[in-house]
């Protein structure tokens, strides 16, 4: 080794700096590197290769901040924390016949799909069935509300956790188990805040359940990572609060872990008749989106019906956190 030759040539008390320089010269002359030689190039290290694997919840927290600037930082005003492009996104309606380049307006274009008008158009663009749309309006008039059929759904294009959602059948709100009136809808919009009236409201058909015993259709939430469906979460609901849930694999084997801590586990149930159609559509939409997204469906008497997208679900168990986090890291390591 050049190191031994350096010590022999310079003596036992040679300066370490001189030893390193001499070793580098000898190594270069022999056409190979030595441990004491200073590297000529600095290795390029991937920012992900040196970081510990993130859990699913950590990924979602990062997305929440990157996509929606939430939680707001100190001194960040709620009204002005968005860039102009983000503000335009919030009020832009996409169309199903628009080119892909129009939909992919920026690196974070997937957040526009959380708008329920855009999610409907995107789903139809990729071959999904959606509920019939009666109208879309801001602060709908009493006359417009009276002209709706006996069964319908009202929901704002923005919002989470069924806020402002009404599921009406024969004059009764099924989510709240109370009589429905148009005046109450208008009052709730006006009470929601100064800008709530600017958010459009969708009036859609009430999807009929494929289970005759269910007034509300069963919800099937596909956790998709591109073309991979990691799990199908089944939600049984009789009101605003879900009564129970259960996670299944795509081949309909129940997970032994509850996966979610927010809702109690439901009894096992048979797969819906439209399961294959649902999985195919979820994979197609997930591939088009190119990152994690929860794709929600209803199982109806006419087949699978698309409901909405969800970008930041919460309340996962440690097992689910690790499983989904590893899948996200493997499929889309650099995607938010």
C-alpha positions as CSV (number, residue, x, y, z in Angstrom):
1,X,0.0,0.0,0.0
2,X,1.2,3.6,-0.7
3,X,0.7,4.3,3.1
4,X,3.4,1.9,4.0
5,X,5.7,3.3,1.4
6,X,5.1,6.8,2.7
7,X,6.0,5.9,6.2
8,X,9.1,4.1,5.1
9,X,10.2,7.1,2.9
10,X,9.3,9.9,5.3
11,X,10.1,8.2,8.6
12,X,8.0,7.4,11.6
13,X,7.8,11.1,12.8
14,X,6.7,12.5,9.4
15,X,4.0,15.2,9.3
16,X,0.5,13.7,8.6
17,X,-0.2,16.4,6.0
18,X,3.0,15.5,4.2
19,X,2.1,11.8,4.4
20,X,-1.3,12.5,2.9
21,X,0.1,14.5,0.0
22,X,2.7,11.9,-0.8
23,X,0.2,9.0,-0.6
24,X,-2.1,10.8,-3.0
25,X,0.8,11.3,-5.5
26,X,1.8,7.6,-5.2
27,X,-1.8,6.4,-5.6
28,X,-2.3,8.5,-8.7
29,X,0.9,7.2,-10.3
30,X,-0.3,3.6,-9.7
31,X,-3.8,4.4,-11.3
32,X,-5.8,3.7,-8.1
33,X,-7.1,5.6,-5.1
34,X,-5.9,5.3,-1.5
35,X,-7.8,5.9,1.8
36,X,-5.6,8.9,2.6
37,X,-6.2,10.5,-0.8
38,X,-8.6,13.4,-0.9
39,X,-11.6,12.7,-3.1
40,X,-11.7,14.7,-6.3
41,X,-15.5,14.8,-6.5
42,X,-18.2,15.1,-3.9
43,X,-20.8,12.3,-4.1
44,X,-24.3,13.4,-5.0
45,X,-26.6,12.1,-2.3
46,X,-30.4,11.9,-2.8
47,X,-32.3,13.9,-0.3
48,X,-34.5,10.9,0.4
49,X,-31.8,8.3,0.7
50,X,-30.4,9.9,3.9
51,X,-33.7,10.6,5.5
52,X,-35.6,8.0,7.6
53,X,-38.8,6.7,6.0
54,X,-41.7,8.9,6.7
55,X,-45.0,7.5,8.1
56,X,-48.2,8.1,6.3
57,X,-49.4,10.7,8.8
58,X,-46.1,12.6,8.4
59,X,-46.6,12.6,4.7
60,X,-50.1,14.0,5.1
61,X,-48.9,16.7,7.5
62,X,-46.4,17.8,4.9
63,X,-49.1,17.8,2.2
64,X,-51.4,19.8,4.4
65,X,-48.8,22.5,4.8
66,X,-47.6,22.5,1.2
67,X,-51.0,22.3,-0.5
68,X,-53.2,24.3,1.9
69,X,-50.8,26.3,4.0
70,X,-52.3,24.8,7.1
71,X,-51.8,25.2,10.0
72,X,-51.0,28.9,9.3
73,X,-47.7,30.1,10.6
74,X,-47.4,33.0,13.1
75,X,-48.2,36.3,11.3
76,X,-49.7,34.5,8.3
77,X,-53.1,36.0,7.6
78,X,-55.8,33.6,6.6
79,X,-56.9,35.8,3.7
80,X,-53.4,36.5,2.3
81,X,-51.4,33.3,2.9
82,X,-52.2,32.0,-0.6
83,X,-50.3,32.9,-3.7
84,X,-52.3,34.4,-6.6
85,X,-52.2,31.1,-8.5
86,X,-53.7,29.3,-5.5
87,X,-56.5,31.8,-5.2
88,X,-57.3,31.3,-8.9
89,X,-57.4,27.5,-8.3
90,X,-60.0,27.9,-5.6
91,X,-62.5,29.5,-7.9
92,X,-61.6,27.9,-11.3
93,X,-64.1,25.3,-12.7
94,X,-62.5,22.7,-14.8
95,X,-64.3,20.9,-17.7
96,X,-64.2,17.3,-18.6
97,X,-63.3,18.1,-22.2
98,X,-60.3,20.3,-21.4
99,X,-56.8,18.9,-22.3
100,X,-54.6,17.3,-19.7
101,X,-52.2,20.3,-19.9
102,X,-55.0,22.6,-18.7
103,X,-55.7,20.3,-15.7
104,X,-52.0,20.0,-14.9
105,X,-51.6,23.7,-14.3
106,X,-48.7,23.5,-11.8
107,X,-46.7,21.0,-9.8
108,X,-49.4,20.7,-7.2
109,X,-52.3,20.5,-9.6
110,X,-53.9,17.5,-7.8
111,X,-55.2,19.8,-5.1
112,X,-57.7,21.3,-7.6
113,X,-59.5,17.9,-7.5
114,X,-60.7,18.5,-4.0
115,X,-63.1,21.0,-5.4
116,X,-66.2,18.8,-5.8
117,X,-67.2,20.4,-9.2
118,X,-63.7,19.6,-10.5
119,X,-63.7,16.1,-9.0
120,X,-66.9,15.3,-10.9
121,X,-65.5,16.6,-14.2
122,X,-62.2,14.7,-13.7
123,X,-64.0,11.5,-12.8
124,X,-66.2,11.7,-15.9
125,X,-63.2,12.5,-18.0
126,X,-61.7,9.1,-17.0
127,X,-64.9,7.1,-17.5
128,X,-66.6,7.1,-14.0
129,X,-70.3,7.4,-13.3
130,X,-71.4,10.4,-11.2
131,X,-74.7,11.4,-9.7
132,X,-77.0,13.5,-11.9
133,X,-76.5,17.3,-11.4
134,X,-79.6,19.4,-11.1
135,X,-77.8,22.8,-10.7
136,X,-74.8,24.6,-9.3
137,X,-75.5,28.0,-7.6
138,X,-74.3,30.3,-4.9
139,X,-76.7,31.0,-2.0
140,X,-79.6,29.3,-3.9
141,X,-83.0,31.0,-3.8
142,X,-86.0,29.5,-2.1
143,X,-87.7,29.0,-5.5
144,X,-84.7,27.1,-6.8
145,X,-84.7,24.8,-3.7
146,X,-88.5,24.2,-4.0
147,X,-88.1,23.0,-7.6
148,X,-85.9,20.1,-6.6
149,X,-87.3,16.5,-6.7
150,X,-88.3,14.7,-3.6
151,X,-84.9,13.1,-3.1
152,X,-81.7,15.1,-3.6
153,X,-78.3,16.0,-2.1
154,X,-76.9,19.5,-1.5
155,X,-73.2,20.0,-0.9
156,X,-70.8,22.9,-1.2
157,X,-67.9,22.4,-3.7
158,X,-65.4,23.1,-0.8
159,X,-65.5,21.8,2.7
160,X,-64.9,18.6,4.7
161,X,-66.6,16.4,7.3
162,X,-70.1,16.8,5.7
163,X,-70.2,20.5,6.7
164,X,-73.1,22.1,4.8
165,X,-74.2,18.8,3.3
166,X,-77.9,17.9,3.2
167,X,-79.3,14.5,2.1
168,X,-83.0,14.9,1.7
169,X,-85.8,12.4,1.0
170,X,-89.5,13.3,1.1
171,X,-88.9,16.5,3.0
172,X,-86.6,15.1,5.7
173,X,-82.9,15.5,6.1
174,X,-81.5,12.0,6.6
175,X,-78.2,13.1,8.0
176,X,-79.7,15.1,10.8
177,X,-83.0,13.2,11.1
178,X,-84.9,16.4,11.0
179,X,-87.4,18.2,8.6
180,X,-85.7,20.0,5.7
181,X,-86.5,23.6,4.8
182,X,-84.9,25.8,2.2
183,X,-84.8,28.7,4.7
184,X,-82.6,26.7,7.1
185,X,-80.1,26.0,4.2
186,X,-79.9,29.8,3.5
187,X,-79.5,30.6,7.2
188,X,-76.7,28.0,7.7
189,X,-74.8,29.5,4.7
190,X,-75.1,33.0,6.0
191,X,-74.1,31.9,9.5
192,X,-71.0,30.1,8.2
193,X,-69.1,33.3,7.6
194,X,-68.8,36.5,5.5
195,X,-67.5,34.7,2.4
196,X,-69.5,31.4,2.7
197,X,-72.2,32.7,0.2
198,X,-69.5,32.8,-2.5
199,X,-69.0,29.0,-2.4
200,X,-71.1,27.3,-5.0
201,X,-73.6,24.6,-3.9
202,X,-74.1,21.4,-6.0
203,X,-77.6,19.9,-6.1
204,X,-77.4,16.3,-7.1
205,X,-79.5,13.2,-7.2
206,X,-79.6,10.9,-4.1
207,X,-77.8,7.7,-5.1
208,X,-79.9,4.7,-4.2
209,X,-78.1,2.1,-2.2
210,X,-77.6,-1.4,-3.5
211,X,-78.7,-2.6,-0.1
212,X,-82.5,-2.3,0.4
213,X,-82.0,-2.1,4.2
214,X,-79.9,1.1,3.9
215,X,-81.5,4.5,3.5
216,X,-78.1,6.0,2.8
217,X,-75.7,4.3,0.4
218,X,-72.7,2.5,1.8
219,X,-69.5,4.4,1.2
220,X,-66.4,2.7,-0.2
221,X,-63.2,4.6,0.1
222,X,-60.3,3.3,-2.0
223,X,-56.8,4.4,-0.7
224,X,-54.9,4.5,-4.0
225,X,-51.2,4.9,-4.8
226,X,-51.2,5.3,-8.5
227,X,-52.5,2.0,-9.9
228,X,-52.2,0.2,-6.6
229,X,-55.2,0.1,-4.2
230,X,-53.8,-0.4,-0.8
231,X,-57.1,-0.9,1.0
232,X,-60.9,-0.3,0.6
233,X,-62.4,1.3,3.7
234,X,-66.2,0.7,4.1
235,X,-68.2,3.3,6.0
236,X,-71.7,2.5,7.2
237,X,-73.7,5.7,8.0
238,X,-77.1,6.5,9.4
239,X,-76.4,10.2,10.1
240,X,-73.6,12.8,10.2
241,X,-71.5,10.5,12.4
242,X,-70.4,7.2,10.8
243,X,-71.7,4.1,12.7
244,X,-68.9,1.8,11.8
245,X,-66.1,1.1,9.4
246,X,-63.9,-1.8,8.2
247,X,-60.8,-2.0,6.0
248,X,-60.5,-4.7,3.4
249,X,-57.8,-5.7,0.9
250,X,-58.7,-5.5,-2.8
251,X,-59.5,-9.2,-2.8
252,X,-61.8,-8.6,0.1
253,X,-59.9,-10.0,3.0
254,X,-60.4,-7.9,6.2
255,X,-57.3,-6.4,7.8
256,X,-56.7,-7.7,11.3
257,X,-55.7,-4.2,12.4
258,X,-58.5,-1.6,12.7
259,X,-56.4,0.8,10.6
260,X,-58.4,3.8,11.8
261,X,-59.0,5.1,15.4
262,X,-61.8,7.5,14.8
263,X,-64.7,5.1,14.0
264,X,-65.6,1.8,15.7
265,X,-65.2,-1.3,13.7
266,X,-68.3,-2.7,11.9
267,X,-69.3,-6.2,11.3
268,X,-67.9,-8.1,8.3
269,X,-69.9,-7.6,5.1
270,X,-69.9,-9.2,1.7
271,X,-68.2,-7.3,-1.2
272,X,-70.4,-5.1,-3.3
273,X,-71.6,-6.5,-6.6
274,X,-69.7,-3.7,-8.4
275,X,-66.3,-4.3,-6.6
276,X,-64.4,-5.1,-9.8
277,X,-65.7,-2.0,-11.5
278,X,-64.8,0.1,-8.5
279,X,-61.2,-1.2,-8.3
280,X,-60.7,-0.7,-12.0
281,X,-61.9,2.9,-11.8
282,X,-59.9,3.6,-8.7
283,X,-56.7,2.4,-10.3
284,X,-57.5,4.4,-13.5
285,X,-58.0,7.6,-11.5
286,X,-55.0,6.9,-9.2
287,X,-52.8,6.5,-12.3
288,X,-54.0,9.8,-13.7
289,X,-53.4,11.6,-10.4
290,X,-49.9,10.3,-9.9
291,X,-49.7,10.5,-6.1
292,X,-51.7,9.2,-3.1
293,X,-55.4,10.0,-3.1
294,X,-58.4,8.5,-1.5
295,X,-61.1,7.9,-4.1
296,X,-64.6,7.6,-2.7
297,X,-67.5,5.7,-4.3
298,X,-71.0,4.6,-3.6
299,X,-72.3,1.1,-4.4
300,X,-75.7,1.8,-6.0
301,X,-78.4,-0.3,-7.7
302,X,-77.0,0.7,-11.1
303,X,-73.3,0.0,-10.2
304,X,-70.4,2.0,-8.9
305,X,-70.9,5.8,-8.6
306,X,-68.1,8.2,-7.9
307,X,-68.5,10.5,-4.9
308,X,-65.3,12.6,-4.2
309,X,-61.6,12.7,-3.6
310,X,-60.0,13.2,-0.2
311,X,-56.3,14.3,0.1
312,X,-55.6,14.3,3.8
313,X,-57.6,11.7,5.8
314,X,-56.6,11.4,9.4
315,X,-56.7,9.1,12.5
316,X,-54.6,6.1,11.4
317,X,-53.2,3.4,13.6
318,X,-49.4,2.8,13.8
319,X,-49.7,-0.3,11.6
320,X,-51.6,1.6,8.9
321,X,-49.2,4.5,9.2
322,X,-46.2,2.3,8.5
323,X,-47.9,0.3,5.7
324,X,-49.3,3.3,3.8
325,X,-46.1,5.3,4.4
326,X,-43.9,2.5,3.0
327,X,-46.2,2.2,-0.1
328,X,-46.1,6.0,-0.7
329,X,-42.3,6.0,-0.3
330,X,-42.0,3.1,-2.8
331,X,-44.4,4.4,-5.4
332,X,-43.9,8.2,-5.3
333,X,-40.9,9.0,-3.1
334,X,-40.7,12.6,-4.3
335,X,-44.4,13.3,-4.7
336,X,-46.3,15.4,-2.1
